[in-house]
Amino acid sequence: QSTGVSYTKLFDFTIQHLRQAGIIQFKHRELLPDAKICPLDLGSKERRLRNSDLAMTYQIVGGGLIISS
């Protein structure tokens, strides 16, 4: 049911003012954790994943499929 009223201008105007005031950025940052990235080199070396690394994942998915059927 359309009343012919366009809310687009109202919302665009309001959102524009929220962005200019920095409120949207503040609320976005408010949700982020305060954790910092660890600057230490822990000496770990990256390697490719192998199927054996994902064995538990396969078992859980398989178990879920068996239970659901």
VENRA-V464889 format. One record per helix or strand of 3 or more residues. SS is the DSSP state (h for helix, s for strand). FROM is the first residue (numbers start at 0). TO is the last residue. If there is no record, write none. Layout:
# VENRA-V464889
SS,FROM,TO ; SS,FROM,TO
This chain:
# VENRA-V464889
h,7,20 ; h,22,29 ; h,50,67
